[in-house]
Amino acid sequence: MNIEDIREHCLTKPAVTEELPFGPDTLVFKVGGKVFLLVGLDQVESLSFNVKCNPDVAVELRLNYPETVIPGYHMNKKHWNTVYCNRQLSDERLRTFIDDSYALVYNSLSKAVKATIK
């Protein structure tokens, strides 16, 4: 998986925006104005991205895939994981992490915001 694969997958989801709110080196994907994925644009040797995760699942993933999933870099460690691409997990499995993060954030949106998305 490469950064363009991540971008394309994120943009297939309804009402996703991409922004650079933290400067030119961090691409942020949001739904309803809330972040569900961050990826550094300056990564050269090893590509990773941050996704939101259910706290119980986050810990389980870190235990099961210690080479690939770590507590979210510069994020709330309880709710965010940093996931490395091209290590232990297939691209399809990495896409499920993105899908789960999107769903978690989307489901936390107010009814009013969800209504504007549908």
VMD Tcl script that builds the backbone (N, CA, C; Angstrom):
set m [mol new atoms 354]
animate dup $m
set s [atomselect $m all]
$s set {name element resname resid chain x y z} {
  {N N MET 1 A 0.859 -1.171 0.000}
  {CA C MET 1 A 0.000 0.000 0.000}
  {C C MET 1 A 0.903 1.231 0.000}
  {N N ASN 2 A 0.520 2.237 -0.778}
  {CA C ASN 2 A 1.258 3.485 -0.799}
  {C C ASN 2 A 0.323 4.642 -0.429}
  {N N ILE 3 A 0.877 5.824 -0.343}
  {CA C ILE 3 A 0.093 6.959 0.127}
  {C C ILE 3 A -1.068 7.285 -0.817}
  {N N GLU 4 A -0.878 7.066 -2.105}
  {CA C GLU 4 A -1.957 7.326 -3.059}
  {C C GLU 4 A -3.097 6.321 -2.879}
  {N N ASP 5 A -2.777 5.072 -2.541}
  {CA C ASP 5 A -3.808 4.064 -2.242}
  {C C ASP 5 A -4.638 4.496 -1.032}
  {N N ILE 6 A -3.959 4.997 -0.007}
  {CA C ILE 6 A -4.657 5.468 1.195}
  {C C ILE 6 A -5.591 6.613 0.828}
  {N N ARG 7 A -5.068 7.574 0.094}
  {CA C ARG 7 A -5.856 8.749 -0.317}
  {C C ARG 7 A -7.078 8.332 -1.127}
  {N N GLU 8 A -6.869 7.509 -2.121}
  {CA C GLU 8 A -7.983 7.077 -2.975}
  {C C GLU 8 A -9.045 6.342 -2.171}
  {N N HIS 9 A -8.610 5.480 -1.245}
  {CA C HIS 9 A -9.582 4.731 -0.441}
  {C C HIS 9 A -10.396 5.674 0.442}
  {N N CYS 10 A -9.729 6.628 1.059}
  {CA C CYS 10 A -10.440 7.585 1.918}
  {C C CYS 10 A -11.466 8.383 1.114}
  {N N LEU 11 A -11.090 8.792 -0.081}
  {CA C LEU 11 A -11.968 9.643 -0.883}
  {C C LEU 11 A -13.155 8.899 -1.495}
  {N N THR 12 A -13.184 7.572 -1.385}
  {CA C THR 12 A -14.350 6.821 -1.858}
  {C C THR 12 A -15.512 6.897 -0.873}
  {N N LYS 13 A -15.230 7.314 0.327}
  {CA C LYS 13 A -16.253 7.368 1.377}
  {C C LYS 13 A -17.088 8.636 1.247}
  {N N PRO 14 A -18.361 8.577 1.632}
  {CA C PRO 14 A -19.242 9.749 1.524}
  {C C PRO 14 A -18.770 10.934 2.363}
  {N N ALA 15 A -18.799 12.107 1.770}
  {CA C ALA 15 A -18.582 13.397 2.445}
  {C C ALA 15 A -17.204 13.555 3.072}
  {N N VAL 16 A -16.208 12.877 2.533}
  {CA C VAL 16 A -14.854 13.002 3.058}
  {C C VAL 16 A -14.185 14.247 2.477}
  {N N THR 17 A -13.496 14.963 3.346}
  {CA C THR 17 A -12.679 16.091 2.902}
  {C C THR 17 A -11.224 15.787 3.233}
  {N N GLU 18 A -10.333 16.348 2.433}
  {CA C GLU 18 A -8.906 16.232 2.739}
  {C C GLU 18 A -8.366 17.635 2.950}
  {N N GLU 19 A -7.558 17.774 3.986}
  {CA C GLU 19 A -7.069 19.092 4.384}
  {C C GLU 19 A -5.622 18.987 4.853}
  {N N LEU 20 A -4.989 20.147 4.992}
  {CA C LEU 20 A -3.639 20.247 5.536}
  {C C LEU 20 A -3.634 21.229 6.714}
  {N N PRO 21 A -4.425 20.973 7.758}
  {CA C PRO 21 A -4.574 21.943 8.848}
  {C C PRO 21 A -3.339 22.094 9.732}
  {N N PHE 22 A -2.437 21.125 9.694}
  {CA C PHE 22 A -1.258 21.159 10.555}
  {C C PHE 22 A -0.003 21.531 9.781}
  {N N GLY 23 A -0.168 22.024 8.572}
  {CA C GLY 23 A 0.970 22.374 7.740}
  {C C GLY 23 A 1.057 21.461 6.532}
  {N N PRO 24 A 2.050 21.705 5.682}
  {CA C PRO 24 A 2.118 20.998 4.401}
  {C C PRO 24 A 2.565 19.541 4.482}
  {N N ASP 25 A 2.938 19.071 5.654}
  {CA C ASP 25 A 3.474 17.709 5.768}
  {C C ASP 25 A 2.497 16.670 6.295}
  {N N THR 26 A 1.295 17.073 6.704}
  {CA C THR 26 A 0.338 16.120 7.263}
  {C C THR 26 A -1.003 16.251 6.559}
  {N N LEU 27 A -1.368 15.206 5.827}
  {CA C LEU 27 A -2.654 15.163 5.136}
  {C C LEU 27 A -3.687 14.573 6.091}
  {N N VAL 28 A -4.817 15.285 6.234}
  {CA C VAL 28 A -5.858 14.901 7.192}
  {C C VAL 28 A -7.160 14.646 6.441}
  {N N PHE 29 A -7.793 13.524 6.737}
  {CA C PHE 29 A -9.087 13.195 6.148}
  {C C PHE 29 A -10.150 13.303 7.236}
  {N N LYS 30 A -11.251 13.972 6.880}
  {CA C LYS 30 A -12.327 14.209 7.839}
  {C C LYS 30 A -13.668 13.808 7.240}
  {N N VAL 31 A -14.612 13.518 8.135}
  {CA C VAL 31 A -16.012 13.364 7.770}
  {C C VAL 31 A -16.798 14.189 8.773}
  {N N GLY 32 A -17.693 15.013 8.280}
  {CA C GLY 32 A -18.479 15.869 9.163}
  {C C GLY 32 A -17.613 16.804 9.991}
  {N N GLY 33 A -16.452 17.167 9.471}
  {CA C GLY 33 A -15.553 18.069 10.182}
  {C C GLY 33 A -14.696 17.414 11.245}
  {N N LYS 34 A -14.781 16.080 11.378}
  {CA C LYS 34 A -14.000 15.366 12.396}
  {C C LYS 34 A -12.984 14.439 11.721}
  {N N VAL 35 A -11.813 14.386 12.280}
  {CA C VAL 35 A -10.695 13.624 11.725}
  {C C VAL 35 A -10.915 12.124 11.894}
  {N N PHE 36 A -10.647 11.371 10.803}
  {CA C PHE 36 A -10.640 9.910 10.936}
  {C C PHE 36 A -9.324 9.285 10.468}
  {N N LEU 37 A -8.476 10.061 9.767}
  {CA C LEU 37 A -7.183 9.531 9.354}
  {C C LEU 37 A -6.206 10.674 9.130}
  {N N LEU 38 A -4.962 10.459 9.559}
  {CA C LEU 38 A -3.866 11.392 9.298}
  {C C LEU 38 A -2.718 10.597 8.702}
  {N N VAL 39 A -2.035 11.210 7.733}
  {CA C VAL 39 A -0.873 10.562 7.141}
  {C C VAL 39 A 0.167 11.630 6.825}
  {N N GLY 40 A 1.414 11.334 7.178}
  {CA C GLY 40 A 2.498 12.265 6.918}
  {C C GLY 40 A 2.938 12.183 5.469}
  {N N LEU 41 A 3.073 13.337 4.845}
  {CA C LEU 41 A 3.484 13.385 3.447}
  {C C LEU 41 A 4.999 13.333 3.278}
  {N N ASP 42 A 5.717 13.443 4.371}
  {CA C ASP 42 A 7.174 13.473 4.314}
  {C C ASP 42 A 7.811 12.112 4.619}
  {N N GLN 43 A 7.028 11.059 4.643}
  {CA C GLN 43 A 7.541 9.725 4.950}
  {C C GLN 43 A 8.271 9.159 3.731}
  {N N VAL 44 A 9.452 8.635 3.974}
  {CA C VAL 44 A 10.251 8.117 2.869}
  {C C VAL 44 A 10.485 6.618 3.014}
  {N N GLU 45 A 11.015 6.212 4.152}
  {CA C GLU 45 A 11.401 4.816 4.326}
  {C C GLU 45 A 10.263 3.888 4.707}
  {N N SER 46 A 9.362 4.354 5.551}
  {CA C SER 46 A 8.310 3.486 6.069}
  {C C SER 46 A 7.012 4.277 6.182}
  {N N LEU 47 A 6.008 3.883 5.447}
  {CA C LEU 47 A 4.730 4.597 5.419}
  {C C LEU 47 A 3.832 4.137 6.567}
  {N N SER 48 A 3.245 5.105 7.268}
  {CA C SER 48 A 2.281 4.800 8.325}
  {C C SER 48 A 1.172 5.842 8.296}
  {N N PHE 49 A 0.063 5.502 8.942}
  {CA C PHE 49 A -1.045 6.446 9.080}
  {C C PHE 49 A -1.680 6.255 10.450}
  {N N ASN 50 A -2.369 7.292 10.918}
  {CA C ASN 50 A -3.077 7.237 12.195}
  {C C ASN 50 A -4.567 7.097 11.931}
  {N N VAL 51 A -5.198 6.176 12.649}
  {CA C VAL 51 A -6.640 5.986 12.553}
  {C C VAL 51 A -7.239 5.869 13.948}
  {N N LYS 52 A -8.488 6.289 14.034}
  {CA C LYS 52 A -9.230 6.172 15.286}
  {C C LYS 52 A -9.673 4.720 15.444}
  {N N CYS 53 A -9.784 4.285 16.710}
  {CA C CYS 53 A -10.102 2.885 16.953}
  {C C CYS 53 A -10.834 2.750 18.279}
  {N N ASN 54 A -11.711 1.778 18.375}
  {CA C ASN 54 A -12.341 1.447 19.645}
  {C C ASN 54 A -11.227 1.099 20.628}
  {N N PRO 55 A -11.241 1.669 21.831}
  {CA C PRO 55 A -10.133 1.452 22.769}
  {C C PRO 55 A -9.786 -0.011 23.041}
  {N N ASP 56 A -10.788 -0.864 23.178}
  {CA C ASP 56 A -10.510 -2.276 23.440}
  {C C ASP 56 A -9.862 -2.951 22.229}
  {N N VAL 57 A -10.352 -2.607 21.059}
  {CA C VAL 57 A -9.793 -3.160 19.820}
  {C C VAL 57 A -8.382 -2.623 19.594}
  {N N ALA 58 A -8.169 -1.349 19.930}
  {CA C ALA 58 A -6.848 -0.738 19.751}
  {C C ALA 58 A -5.777 -1.517 20.499}
  {N N VAL 59 A -6.055 -1.865 21.734}
  {CA C VAL 59 A -5.093 -2.611 22.546}
  {C C VAL 59 A -4.873 -4.006 21.959}
  {N N GLU 60 A -5.936 -4.651 21.563}
  {CA C GLU 60 A -5.829 -5.993 20.983}
  {C C GLU 60 A -4.967 -5.984 19.717}
  {N N LEU 61 A -5.184 -4.995 18.861}
  {CA C LEU 61 A -4.402 -4.903 17.629}
  {C C LEU 61 A -2.920 -4.682 17.928}
  {N N ARG 62 A -2.638 -3.858 18.911}
  {CA C ARG 62 A -1.237 -3.603 19.288}
  {C C ARG 62 A -0.562 -4.874 19.792}
  {N N LEU 63 A -1.316 -5.680 20.555}
  {CA C LEU 63 A -0.764 -6.928 21.076}
  {C C LEU 63 A -0.566 -7.956 19.962}
  {N N ASN 64 A -1.517 -8.046 19.042}
  {CA C ASN 64 A -1.457 -9.046 17.978}
  {C C ASN 64 A -0.490 -8.690 16.856}
  {N N TYR 65 A -0.265 -7.394 16.617}
  {CA C TYR 65 A 0.579 -6.952 15.507}
  {C C TYR 65 A 1.589 -5.901 15.970}
  {N N PRO 66 A 2.486 -6.268 16.869}
  {CA C PRO 66 A 3.396 -5.284 17.451}
  {C C PRO 66 A 4.351 -4.631 16.449}
  {N N GLU 67 A 4.597 -5.269 15.326}
  {CA C GLU 67 A 5.471 -4.694 14.301}
  {C C GLU 67 A 4.732 -3.683 13.430}
  {N N THR 68 A 3.408 -3.711 13.488}
  {CA C THR 68 A 2.599 -2.931 12.552}
  {C C THR 68 A 1.716 -1.898 13.229}
  {N N VAL 69 A 1.195 -2.191 14.410}
  {CA C VAL 69 A 0.240 -1.299 15.075}
  {C C VAL 69 A 0.815 -0.858 16.421}
  {N N ILE 70 A 0.923 0.461 16.584}
  {CA C ILE 70 A 1.439 1.024 17.829}
  {C C ILE 70 A 0.483 2.125 18.302}
  {N N PRO 71 A 0.614 2.562 19.552}
  {CA C PRO 71 A -0.231 3.679 20.011}
  {C C PRO 71 A -0.046 4.890 19.100}
  {N N GLY 72 A -1.119 5.612 18.878}
  {CA C GLY 72 A -1.116 6.733 17.947}
  {C C GLY 72 A -0.050 7.772 18.226}
  {N N TYR 73 A 0.803 8.002 17.252}
  {CA C TYR 73 A 1.871 8.983 17.361}
  {C C TYR 73 A 1.283 10.385 17.422}
  {N N HIS 74 A 1.602 11.132 18.476}
  {CA C HIS 74 A 1.089 12.495 18.703}
  {C C HIS 74 A -0.438 12.539 18.826}
  {N N MET 75 A -1.044 11.444 19.255}
  {CA C MET 75 A -2.500 11.361 19.366}
  {C C MET 75 A -2.859 10.795 20.743}
  {N N ASN 76 A -4.156 10.820 21.047}
  {CA C ASN 76 A -4.643 10.189 22.263}
  {C C ASN 76 A -4.424 8.683 22.117}
  {N N LYS 77 A -3.548 8.132 22.935}
  {CA C LYS 77 A -3.144 6.723 22.805}
  {C C LYS 77 A -4.293 5.747 23.063}
  {N N LYS 78 A -5.313 6.201 23.752}
  {CA C LYS 78 A -6.452 5.336 24.044}
  {C C LYS 78 A -7.301 5.104 22.794}
  {N N HIS 79 A -7.454 6.118 21.971}
  {CA C HIS 79 A -8.384 6.055 20.844}
  {C C HIS 79 A -7.728 6.000 19.463}
  {N N TRP 80 A -6.428 6.165 19.394}
  {CA C TRP 80 A -5.758 6.249 18.090}
  {C C TRP 80 A -4.607 5.259 17.999}
  {N N ASN 81 A -4.471 4.657 16.820}
  {CA C ASN 81 A -3.345 3.783 16.520}
  {C C ASN 81 A -2.579 4.339 15.332}
  {N N THR 82 A -1.286 4.155 15.353}
  {CA C THR 82 A -0.456 4.363 14.177}
  {C C THR 82 A -0.268 2.992 13.555}
  {N N VAL 83 A -0.546 2.909 12.250}
  {CA C VAL 83 A -0.484 1.633 11.538}
  {C C VAL 83 A 0.555 1.752 10.421}
  {N N TYR 84 A 1.506 0.825 10.406}
  {CA C TYR 84 A 2.539 0.818 9.378}
  {C C TYR 84 A 2.093 -0.050 8.204}
  {N N CYS 85 A 2.314 0.459 7.031}
  {CA C CYS 85 A 1.977 -0.273 5.801}
  {C C CYS 85 A 3.121 -1.220 5.440}
  {N N ASN 86 A 2.765 -2.234 4.672}
  {CA C ASN 86 A 3.755 -3.132 4.066}
  {C C ASN 86 A 4.604 -3.870 5.097}
  {N N ARG 87 A 3.965 -4.274 6.174}
  {CA C ARG 87 A 4.665 -5.072 7.190}
  {C C ARG 87 A 3.944 -6.398 7.379}
  {N N GLN 88 A 3.196 -6.559 8.477}
  {CA C GLN 88 A 2.570 -7.836 8.814}
  {C C GLN 88 A 1.211 -8.046 8.156}
  {N N LEU 89 A 0.549 -6.981 7.759}
  {CA C LEU 89 A -0.849 -7.088 7.337}
  {C C LEU 89 A -1.030 -6.756 5.862}
  {N N SER 90 A -2.022 -7.394 5.272}
  {CA C SER 90 A -2.326 -7.149 3.861}
  {C C SER 90 A -2.942 -5.766 3.663}
  {N N ASP 91 A -2.902 -5.303 2.433}
  {CA C ASP 91 A -3.525 -4.023 2.113}
  {C C ASP 91 A -5.016 -4.054 2.422}
  {N N GLU 92 A -5.651 -5.176 2.181}
  {CA C GLU 92 A -7.082 -5.296 2.466}
  {C C GLU 92 A -7.365 -5.116 3.955}
  {N N ARG 93 A -6.542 -5.696 4.788}
  {CA C ARG 93 A -6.712 -5.539 6.244}
  {C C ARG 93 A -6.472 -4.096 6.657}
  {N N LEU 94 A -5.488 -3.442 6.065}
  {CA C LEU 94 A -5.238 -2.034 6.354}
  {C C LEU 94 A -6.436 -1.175 5.949}
  {N N ARG 95 A -7.064 -1.526 4.843}
  {CA C ARG 95 A -8.271 -0.787 4.422}
  {C C ARG 95 A -9.396 -0.946 5.440}
  {N N THR 96 A -9.467 -2.110 6.090}
  {CA C THR 96 A -10.519 -2.284 7.109}
  {C C THR 96 A -10.279 -1.358 8.301}
  {N N PHE 97 A -9.017 -1.091 8.621}
  {CA C PHE 97 A -8.726 -0.134 9.699}
  {C C PHE 97 A -9.230 1.254 9.322}
  {N N ILE 98 A -9.028 1.626 8.061}
  {CA C ILE 98 A -9.516 2.925 7.575}
  {C C ILE 98 A -11.042 2.952 7.615}
  {N N ASP 99 A -11.668 1.875 7.136}
  {CA C ASP 99 A -13.133 1.790 7.134}
  {C C ASP 99 A -13.696 1.884 8.553}
  {N N ASP 100 A -13.060 1.178 9.480}
  {CA C ASP 100 A -13.523 1.187 10.866}
  {C C ASP 100 A -13.384 2.574 11.488}
  {N N SER 101 A -12.287 3.255 11.184}
  {CA C SER 101 A -12.078 4.601 11.710}
  {C C SER 101 A -13.140 5.552 11.166}
  {N N TYR 102 A -13.395 5.474 9.865}
  {CA C TYR 102 A -14.428 6.312 9.253}
  {C C TYR 102 A -15.779 6.048 9.926}
  {N N ALA 103 A -16.147 4.774 10.079}
  {CA C ALA 103 A -17.439 4.416 10.678}
  {C C ALA 103 A -17.537 4.909 12.125}
  {N N LEU 104 A -16.466 4.771 12.880}
  {CA C LEU 104 A -16.455 5.217 14.271}
  {C C LEU 104 A -16.699 6.722 14.360}
  {N N VAL 105 A -16.032 7.490 13.513}
  {CA C VAL 105 A -16.198 8.945 13.523}
  {C C VAL 105 A -17.571 9.321 12.983}
  {N N TYR 106 A -17.992 8.696 11.888}
  {CA C TYR 106 A -19.308 8.994 11.310}
  {C C TYR 106 A -20.417 8.730 12.339}
  {N N ASN 107 A -20.330 7.603 13.020}
  {CA C ASN 107 A -21.366 7.243 13.995}
  {C C ASN 107 A -21.398 8.178 15.202}
  {N N SER 108 A -20.312 8.905 15.436}
  {CA C SER 108 A -20.274 9.849 16.556}
  {C C SER 108 A -20.850 11.221 16.187}
  {N N LEU 109 A -21.139 11.425 14.911}
  {CA C LEU 109 A -21.665 12.715 14.455}
  {C C LEU 109 A -23.108 12.904 14.908}
  {N N SER 110 A -23.498 14.136 15.051}
  {CA C SER 110 A -24.883 14.434 15.422}
  {C C SER 110 A -25.829 14.061 14.284}
  {N N LYS 111 A -27.093 13.897 14.602}
  {CA C LYS 111 A -28.102 13.581 13.582}
  {C C LYS 111 A -28.156 14.664 12.517}
  {N N ALA 112 A -28.027 15.903 12.942}
  {CA C ALA 112 A -28.068 17.026 11.996}
  {C C ALA 112 A -26.934 16.959 10.986}
  {N N VAL 113 A -25.735 16.654 11.464}
  {CA C VAL 113 A -24.589 16.562 10.557}
  {C C VAL 113 A -24.738 15.346 9.641}
  {N N LYS 114 A -25.169 14.213 10.202}
  {CA C LYS 114 A -25.403 13.028 9.379}
  {C C LYS 114 A -26.419 13.287 8.281}
  {N N ALA 115 A -27.446 14.064 8.584}
  {CA C ALA 115 A -28.482 14.378 7.595}
  {C C ALA 115 A -27.919 15.141 6.416}
  {N N THR 116 A -26.909 15.968 6.642}
  {CA C THR 116 A -26.309 16.707 5.536}
  {C C THR 116 A -25.416 15.815 4.678}
  {N N ILE 117 A -24.997 14.690 5.216}
  {CA C ILE 117 A -24.108 13.762 4.497}
  {C C ILE 117 A -24.894 12.829 3.588}
  {N N LYS 118 A -26.045 12.411 4.040}
  {CA C LYS 118 A -26.817 11.416 3.278}
  {C C LYS 118 A -27.390 11.974 2.012}
}
mol reanalyze $m
mol bondsrecalc $m
mol representation Tube
mol addrep $m
